[in-house]
């Protein structure tokens, strides 16, 4: 069984990594894909983060990869 997780949502803190690991082990996942919440331009998420001043670099295409954090997270730094 495969598990896909998006991390970086408001309310996620460093403990989310341990929670995902525990879930994967408990449910015997054989494959786990982890991506970060991505602020693609256009959807309401991008507009909200822009209004809140949380976008780190605006209009840099390389940061929309699903693996790079381009906004300030609520409960921990994207640079850990």
N, C-alpha and C positions, 0 to 999 in steps of 0.2 A: 504494500500500500504506500502511496506517495502522499506527502503533506506539503502544502504550499502556504507560506506565511508572509504577510506584509508587516514589517516592523516600522516604527517611527510615528505611530498615531499619537495624537494628544492623549496623555494619560500613561503612555508607555514610559517606563524608566529602565534603568539597567537590569532590574529583576526580570524583565521580559525574556532575556536570553535563557535564563534558568527555567522559566515557565515553558518555553517552547521545547527545550531539551526534555523536561519531565513529560510533557505531552507526547513527544515523539517516542520516548522509551515506553511509556504506559500503553500506547496504542500500536506498538511494534511496527513503526514506520520503517520501511527499508530505504526510502529516498526522501530527503527533505530539501525543499527549495526555499531559500529566504531572500526576499528582496526588501528594499526600503520604500516607504511611501514616497512617491515621486510627484513633484509639482509641475506636471505638464501644463503649458500655457493653454488657456481656453476653458477648462472645466471650473466649476465653482471653487474647488479647493485652491487652485492657483490664485483666483481673485481674492479669496479670503486671506490667504497667507500674505499676499501683496498689500492688502488693506491694513493688516496687522503689523506690517514692516518686518516680516520674518524671512523673506527671501534673501539669501546670501548674495547670489550673483544672478542678476536678471539677464535673460536672453543669452545664455551660454549653452549651446546645444549639447556639448559633451557631458553636461551634468544631468541630462535626462536619460539615464541608462538603466534605471531601476536598482542600481548598486551604489550610487553617489548621493549623498545628502546635500540638498541645496536650500535648506531652510532651517531656521532655528527650531529645534525640538522643544517641547514644553518642559519635560522633566529631566533631560540630560543633554549634554553637549554632543553635537554630531562629530566632534573631533576627540575621540577618547583613545 
